[in-house]
Amino acid sequence: MPAKLKPPTTPKPGTSDAQLFELQSATLAELPAGSSVAVVTLLGSLCPVTLAHIRTFEEARKIFLEASPHRPPALESFAAVLGFVSVNGDGYVSRKMAKTGVPALDAETRLMLIRLAVADMPWMGTESREGQSLWKLQQRWPSLNFVHFKMNGADDVAKHRKYAWADPMNRFLTMGRPGETEKVLAGMRRDGYEANAYHILGPELPDISSTEARRAIVAGDAAACARMLHPRVAEWCLSESAWRKKQ
């Protein structure tokens, strides 16, 4: 971490499983045997992670803890929710970012920023590969029933028709996005699919572009960064030594 950067106000979490086992072990250990725990995962470039990315997990948690109108009637009850974020590889992200003219952050840095953003959310963590933590959880707490849900944005679901992939063994959660939610709904109507407990349609959330966040960072626009990024993420990205070192 750059020398000029002040330490975050809360301790930076370690690896995702270590963080989760340390902060959630008491909660999971108290659950009755057979309790179901929703494990929500997200894979993306997250260059950098924005407030919108974090909001998707907050809304997902509401759905699984029966506090959302987007909860399907047939969805089983869950005693707890855990969230994990993983990032796309450096080669893919570098090629993607090259089109924008703004340099990419490497995977290690992107994961570090995610951990800064979720440091106040003890049910959240990161993982090197999507779904990797599920096996570790099952090994650590064999008496609990962990149910995996892959979370995607509406744009990705519409592009790849991921609603057609959903079944009892492959469960998905789609978060709406302005301009893209209707594409998902139109595709589902066209192909004869509907939302259910295997493919959950979440709310449409405000669109916060990582591309716009990068531009604000490079421009040193602290006000714009504050609207799009967690304060600790904005602080790191706006520090001259932190961001320019990656260019």
WOGISUL-V173655 format. One record per helix or strand of 2 or more residues. SS is the DSSP state (H for helix, E for strand). FROM is the first residue (numbers start at 0). LEN is the number of residues. If there is no record, write none. Layout:
ss: [SS & SS]
from: [FROM & FROM]
len: [LEN & LEN]
This chain:
ss: [H & E & H & E & H & H & E & H & E & H & H & E & H & E & H & H & H & H]
from: [15 & 35 & 50 & 79 & 89 & 106 & 123 & 131 & 144 & 153 & 161 & 169 & 180 & 198 & 209 & 221 & 230 & 239]
len: [15 & 9 & 14 & 8 & 9 & 11 & 3 & 9 & 9 & 7 & 4 & 8 & 11 & 7 & 10 & 7 & 8 & 5]
